[in-house]
Amino acid sequence: MRMAQSQQQQRTLPQSKETLLKTYQRRLKEDTRCMLDNFLEILRLAKVNPDGKIITRQLQGEEDQYEMNVRAANIVRAGESLQKLVADIKQFLILNDFPAANGYIDDRTQFLQAHQKEVDNRLIKLRDEVSVDLYEIEEEYYSSKYK
């Protein structure tokens, strides 16, 4: 039932929340694509090309090293962006998932009320037992010759 409520809630999200969720999806796709593209380019650059002169190979190696550094930095930036995205999604869920929070509060309230009734019943039973025992002790005391 809760799942149906949350799905219904998803359908009735205001336009700003819907736009925000689409933005999150777009950021996720862009960052993962950026990471993949840069990783593939690093692999392409790592291939050894046996043709060419020594000087050309050295220059090409230097150029490839700088390009790999830039691409590695792009991968790191995309990873940091994904971490920020995860933090934003968590914040969004915390701030906008009122049905789940209310459901948890309702469940907890019902549990605590049931526990309170159980404790109250135990206390009433204990009170009755103590009352009976106390009455018997008083009867015994007042009817004894040692008072």
Salt bridges, closest charged atoms under 4 A:
GLU30 OE2 - ARG26 NH1 3.21
GLU41 OE1 - ARG44 NH2 2.78
GLU67 OE2 - ARG71 NE 3.24
ASP88 OD2 - ARG27 NH1 3.14
ASP88 OD1 - LYS84 NZ 2.80
ASP107 OD2 - ARG2 NH1 3.09
GLU118 OE2 - ARG122 NH2 2.77
ASP128 OD1 - ARG127 NH2 3.30
